[in-house]
Amino acid sequence: MNKREKKEVELKKRSMSYDINNNKLVCKSCGNQEFSVLPFKEPTASKQSHLCTKCSSALSKKQDYASNKGGVAKISEKRSNSVEFTCEKGHSWTVNLHRGYKNWCSTCIKLAKEELKKEYKRQSTKIDQENADKQKILFDSAKVQYVQSQSEMSPKNMSFEDLFESIIPVAKAKADAYCALPDASPSCTYEQILTVYKILELDVNRAKFILKGMSTDSKKVGYKKLALSLHPDKNRHPLSNEAFLKASELFNSSS
């Protein structure tokens, strides 16, 4: 080998555009052949590949970025001028090697948002259930208090006459007014007339409250006496049928 040939070989080695086997070196990313092509070794590769200065610098920045995020970056085998990122959870995606990149793994971001929504839904459901439980406890407590108060207020050993104690004056006034009428039925006794008005003037809610504290036998005896006095076949007062139906309904609902 003469001096000229030796000089050419030396220039080839210095330029690094050829490898030691005299093969031309081409940038793995952009495909350009230039004198500044530099060798690099990928993490998963056993042999050296080659990148130009521009691609090597861009890859180094992407690898630093990926390392800070807990992932890795390498030259894409499927697309030119591209880098493939892999996050710590194994999600992979490809971006342009020479463009800026700010967002890390969109799959992780999406999964995080979905998990946040699920957590919010779980917390919302938990709060709703807690409120429902509190409402139920308050309702049950109020119900118990109401039952106790009603039990304490329930009349004990009430007599049948207590039903009409407060309305006798009104009933008597109306009975007297009816008896004074010229067309009043002569077949009605004053007691029958008075009984009709006592029933008609009776407050149903108050009557049920008093009947609640009476014994079954007392109610039966009292109702039988009223029924005999109010029945239209026995009582000729024009309102006797209305009073009879009201008394029947009242006592049937309290039995």
Backbone torsions as a table, in degrees:
resi	resn	phi	psi	omega
1	MET	NA	123.5	-179.2
2	ASN	-79.5	179.2	-176.4
3	LYS	-64.5	-36.6	-178.7
4	ARG	-65.1	-44.8	-179.7
5	GLU	-64.5	-40.4	178.6
6	LYS	-62.1	-38.4	-179.1
7	LYS	-67.2	-38.7	179.2
8	GLU	-65.1	-42.3	178.2
9	VAL	-62.1	-41.9	179.9
10	GLU	-63.5	-40.8	178.7
11	LEU	-65.2	-37.9	178.7
12	LYS	-63.4	-41.6	179.5
13	LYS	-65.8	-40.2	-178.7
14	ARG	-68.5	-40.2	-177.9
15	SER	-69.1	-25.8	-178.5
16	MET	59.9	20.7	173.5
17	SER	-84.5	-5.0	175.4
18	TYR	-131.8	146.8	176.6
19	ASP	-87.7	-175.4	-174.7
20	ILE	-68.9	-17.0	178.0
21	ASN	-94.2	14.5	178.0
22	ASN	67.0	25.3	176.0
23	ASN	-95.5	139.5	179.3
24	LYS	-67.5	139.8	179.2
25	LEU	-97.7	128.7	-179.1
26	VAL	-121.4	135.7	179.1
27	CYS	-60.0	126.5	-177.2
28	LYS	-65.6	-28.8	-176.0
29	SER	-86.8	-60.2	-175.0
30	CYS	-92.1	-16.1	178.5
31	GLY	82.3	4.3	-179.6
32	ASN	-80.1	149.0	174.3
33	GLN	-111.9	119.1	179.6
34	GLU	-146.3	167.1	-176.1
35	PHE	-70.3	-17.9	-176.2
36	SER	-96.4	15.7	179.8
37	VAL	-62.8	130.2	-177.2
38	LEU	-114.9	143.5	177.4
39	PRO	-79.7	147.3	171.8
40	PHE	-146.1	157.0	-177.9
41	LYS	-116.6	118.3	-179.3
42	GLU	-73.2	153.3	-178.5
43	PRO	-59.6	-34.3	-175.3
44	THR	-100.6	1.7	-176.3
45	ALA	-103.8	144.8	178.9
46	SER	-92.2	-22.1	179.3
47	LYS	-108.8	158.1	179.3
48	GLN	-79.8	140.8	170.1
49	SER	-110.4	-179.5	-175.0
50	HIS	-133.7	136.7	176.4
51	LEU	-128.5	147.0	173.9
52	CYS	-72.7	168.8	-176.3
53	THR	-58.4	-43.2	-178.2
54	LYS	-64.2	-46.4	-179.2
55	CYS	-69.0	-37.5	179.5
56	SER	-64.0	-41.6	179.0
57	SER	-65.8	-42.4	179.4
58	ALA	-64.5	-41.1	179.6
59	LEU	-64.3	-40.3	179.9
60	SER	-60.3	-41.6	177.8
61	LYS	-65.3	-41.4	179.8
62	LYS	-66.5	-36.9	178.9
63	GLN	-67.8	-38.4	176.2
64	ASP	-63.9	-42.9	178.9
65	TYR	-61.5	-46.0	-179.8
66	ALA	-65.4	-39.0	179.7
67	SER	-62.9	-39.2	178.0
68	ASN	-65.6	-25.5	179.3
69	LYS	-92.1	-0.6	-179.9
70	GLY	85.6	15.3	-179.6
71	GLY	-121.2	-165.2	179.9
72	VAL	-132.9	160.5	177.1
73	ALA	-136.9	140.3	178.0
74	LYS	-149.1	162.5	178.5
75	ILE	-65.7	133.4	-179.0
76	SER	-70.7	136.5	178.3
77	GLU	-83.7	-16.8	-173.7
78	LYS	-100.8	-28.3	-176.3
79	ARG	-127.5	140.2	178.2
80	SER	-78.7	155.9	-179.8
81	ASN	52.6	35.3	-177.4
82	SER	-133.4	152.4	176.8
83	VAL	-121.9	140.5	179.8
84	GLU	-103.8	119.9	176.7
85	PHE	-94.2	146.9	172.5
86	THR	-135.4	121.7	-178.7
87	CYS	-81.1	174.5	-176.6
88	GLU	-66.5	-17.5	178.5
89	LYS	-94.8	1.5	175.0
90	GLY	94.6	3.7	177.1
91	HIS	-77.9	134.3	-177.5
92	SER	-119.2	147.3	175.5
93	TRP	-157.1	160.1	-174.2
94	THR	-121.0	137.7	177.4
95	VAL	-135.3	166.2	178.2
96	ASN	-67.4	135.6	-175.7
97	LEU	-66.5	-31.7	-171.4
98	HIS	-102.9	9.7	178.1
99	ARG	-109.5	151.7	178.3
100	GLY	-65.9	151.4	-178.5
101	TYR	-142.2	123.0	-175.0
102	LYS	-111.9	-37.0	-175.4
103	ASN	-86.7	129.4	176.8
104	TRP	-89.8	156.6	-179.5
105	CYS	3.5	99.5	179.1
106	SER	-66.2	-28.3	178.0
107	THR	-65.8	-42.8	177.6
108	CYS	-64.0	-40.3	178.9
109	ILE	-63.1	-43.5	179.3
110	LYS	-63.3	-45.0	179.3
111	LEU	-63.7	-37.6	179.0
112	ALA	-64.6	-40.2	178.2
113	LYS	-65.3	-42.2	178.7
114	GLU	-64.1	-40.2	178.3
115	GLU	-66.5	-36.6	177.7
116	LEU	-65.0	-40.7	177.0
117	LYS	-63.1	-42.8	178.9
118	LYS	-63.5	-41.4	179.1
119	GLU	-64.6	-41.4	176.9
120	TYR	-61.8	-41.6	179.4
121	LYS	-65.3	-40.6	178.0
122	ARG	-63.3	-43.8	179.4
123	GLN	-64.9	-40.2	179.1
124	SER	-64.0	-42.8	178.2
125	THR	-64.3	-39.8	179.1
126	LYS	-63.6	-43.4	179.0
127	ILE	-64.5	-42.6	178.9
128	ASP	-61.9	-40.4	-179.8
129	GLN	-67.2	-40.9	178.1
130	GLU	-62.6	-42.1	177.9
131	ASN	-64.4	-40.1	178.7
132	ALA	-64.3	-40.6	178.2
133	ASP	-64.4	-40.7	178.8
134	LYS	-64.6	-41.5	178.9
135	GLN	-63.1	-39.2	179.8
136	LYS	-65.8	-41.9	179.1
137	ILE	-62.6	-44.2	179.2
138	LEU	-64.1	-40.3	179.6
139	PHE	-65.4	-45.6	179.8
140	ASP	-63.0	-39.5	179.0
141	SER	-64.5	-43.7	178.6
142	ALA	-64.4	-37.1	179.3
143	LYS	-64.6	-43.5	179.1
144	VAL	-63.1	-43.2	179.2
145	GLN	-63.3	-39.0	179.1
146	TYR	-65.2	-44.8	179.6
147	VAL	-62.0	-41.3	178.6
148	GLN	-64.8	-41.4	-179.9
149	SER	-66.6	-38.5	177.9
150	GLN	-67.1	-36.4	178.7
151	SER	-66.0	-39.4	178.9
152	GLU	-69.7	-31.7	-178.3
153	MET	-84.6	-14.8	-177.5
154	SER	-61.0	129.6	178.9
155	PRO	-67.1	142.9	180.0
156	LYS	-115.0	136.9	175.6
157	ASN	54.4	41.1	177.2
158	MET	-75.9	147.2	177.8
159	SER	-98.6	165.3	-177.6
160	PHE	-66.2	-30.3	-179.8
161	GLU	-67.9	-21.6	-179.9
162	ASP	-66.6	-18.5	178.5
163	LEU	-62.6	-36.1	-171.0
164	PHE	-109.8	9.5	-174.3
165	GLU	-59.0	-41.4	-174.7
166	SER	-86.6	-12.9	-175.4
167	ILE	-110.9	1.1	-179.0
168	ILE	-59.6	-43.5	179.4
169	PRO	-58.5	-42.6	179.3
170	VAL	-66.6	-43.5	179.7
171	ALA	-62.3	-40.5	178.9
172	LYS	-65.9	-40.5	178.7
173	ALA	-60.7	-42.9	-180.0
174	LYS	-71.8	-36.0	177.4
175	ALA	-64.8	-41.6	178.1
176	ASP	-64.4	-39.6	179.5
177	ALA	-64.8	-38.4	179.2
178	TYR	-67.8	-42.6	-179.8
179	CYS	-63.6	-26.1	-179.5
180	ALA	-79.1	-12.0	179.8
181	LEU	-70.4	142.7	-179.7
182	PRO	-67.7	-27.9	-178.8
183	ASP	-98.2	18.5	178.4
184	ALA	-64.0	141.6	-177.5
185	SER	-66.0	122.4	-179.2
186	PRO	-75.1	-13.8	-177.4
187	SER	-85.9	-5.0	-179.9
188	CYS	-93.2	134.5	173.6
189	THR	-81.5	160.1	179.4
190	TYR	-62.0	-35.2	179.6
191	GLU	-65.0	-38.0	177.9
192	GLN	-66.9	-42.7	179.0
193	ILE	-62.6	-44.5	179.8
194	LEU	-62.7	-38.9	179.6
195	THR	-64.2	-39.3	178.2
196	VAL	-59.1	-47.3	-177.2
197	TYR	-74.1	-28.6	176.1
198	LYS	-64.5	-40.3	179.3
199	ILE	-71.0	-43.2	-178.2
200	LEU	-65.5	-32.6	-179.9
201	GLU	-86.7	-4.3	-175.8
202	LEU	-71.3	131.3	174.5
203	ASP	-79.1	122.6	-172.9
204	VAL	-63.4	-46.2	-177.9
205	ASN	-63.6	-42.3	178.4
206	ARG	-66.2	-38.1	179.5
207	ALA	-63.9	-42.7	178.7
208	LYS	-63.4	-38.8	179.2
209	PHE	-62.0	-42.4	-180.0
210	ILE	-72.5	-41.2	179.7
211	LEU	-62.2	-26.3	179.6
212	LYS	-62.5	-32.4	-178.7
213	GLY	-93.0	3.3	-179.1
214	MET	-94.7	152.4	177.1
215	SER	-74.8	158.5	-179.3
216	THR	-62.0	-39.4	-179.4
217	ASP	-65.6	-41.9	179.4
218	SER	-62.3	-40.0	179.3
219	LYS	-67.5	-40.5	180.0
220	LYS	-63.8	-45.4	-179.1
221	VAL	-64.7	-44.1	-179.1
222	GLY	-66.0	-42.5	179.8
223	TYR	-66.0	-38.8	179.5
224	LYS	-61.9	-39.9	178.6
225	LYS	-65.9	-42.2	177.9
226	LEU	-64.8	-43.0	-177.9
227	ALA	-61.5	-41.1	178.3
228	LEU	-65.0	-33.8	-178.2
229	SER	-81.5	-29.3	-174.6
230	LEU	-97.8	-17.2	-173.7
231	HIS	-56.6	132.1	-177.5
232	PRO	-56.5	-26.4	177.8
233	ASP	-70.3	-23.4	-178.3
234	LYS	-103.9	-32.8	-174.3
235	ASN	-109.9	118.6	-177.0
236	ARG	-92.3	9.8	177.0
237	HIS	-65.8	138.5	-177.5
238	PRO	-61.1	-20.0	-179.8
239	LEU	-105.1	10.9	-176.7
240	SER	-65.3	-36.4	-179.8
241	ASN	-66.1	-42.0	178.0
242	GLU	-62.9	-42.7	179.2
243	ALA	-67.1	-37.7	179.4
244	PHE	-63.5	-44.3	179.8
245	LEU	-65.5	-39.3	179.0
246	LYS	-65.1	-42.1	179.4
247	ALA	-66.4	-39.8	179.5
248	SER	-63.0	-47.2	-179.3
249	GLU	-62.2	-42.4	-178.6
250	LEU	-62.3	-48.1	-176.5
251	PHE	-74.7	-31.9	176.7
252	ASN	-66.7	-35.8	179.7
253	SER	-74.2	-21.4	-178.3
254	SER	-97.8	-3.7	-177.4
255	SER	-84.0	NA	NA
